[in-house]
Amino acid sequence: MTKLVVAVVVLGLSVSLAIGLARGFDATAVVIFVFLVAVGALSVAASARFRAGGITPGTCSECGGLISPNAPYCKHCGAPT
């Protein structure tokens, strides 16, 4: 999954860069390109973290409901986590 995300991000940035070079970069195009680079980097980082198991829901010890690992209490039954 991470390799696919990296490939899509690299392809998208390459196409954006090629179009920008062909048509000329103005200030707006540079800002948009920097934004695309930032979003691409965040996508790759999130994909790597997800693959490593860093983003997974927890389960409540009382009711077994799915909860955020950072939640102070269960949203289903109100039990403290």
Helices and strands as residue ranges (DSSP letters): H 2-23, H 27-51, E 58-59, E 66-67
